[in-house]
């Protein structure tokens, strides 16, 4: 039976056209990474005088890395770890908050539930860049009541914890969680806290990972919110710091980041 079953397994074979298309898309996706790798082996002049997709001198790699990690008192590493801290904190916070909120929207019945959820969902249509100035004014206003947050990590972290899309995505995963399991646990005397932490979360791990990845990447790439909230370059994330470098450097000493 096992041999018969194995013989019945069919594998999809790609046509030459499909293989060509997949190959083209793969090259298209990997080409920028290859270009970035080859430029690490060039100085500023060779960026414009040599073939862009091939290496130059291996010695330039050491020189470039030395300049990168020592320029401006080695602040590049500070920016990198800032981004890592901001993104990790925001990803953890968004995942936890959205898991709790989505569980409530999915598994509990209360007055106005659908209306409130639809209002939250509608905010996804508002571009993030349109919210930066209002968020700045709100955070700045907190300083007038004795809660200074401008130019602190919390000015970036706290507003970023609000993520309607992550809430919507997390609710989809909770909707697939069987209500029968919850009812059985309640009959057995399990508390709501135990049901959520011990039964629910292990079964929606894929949703937690998905939300965490979206939140991490989104906060890592965020540029406008840190631009408004931070004035000290010690607090800059990597995206903002590299942009500042590109704007202030000129001539032959310019770092092409």
Buried (B, 14 or more C-beta within 10 A) or exposed (E): EEEEEEEEEEEEEEEEEEEEEEEEEEEEEEEEEEEEEBBBBBBBEBEEEBEEEEBBEEEBBEEBEEEBEEBBEEBBEBBBEBBBEBBBBBBBBBBBBBBEBBBBBBBEEEEEEEEEBEEBBEEEEEEEEEBBEEBBEEBBEBEEEEEBBBEBBBBBBBBBBBBBBBBBBBBEBBEEBEEEEBEEBEEEEBEBEEBBEEBBBEBBEEBBEBBBEBBBEBBBEBEBBBBBBBEEBEBBBBBBBBBBBEEEBEEEEEBEB
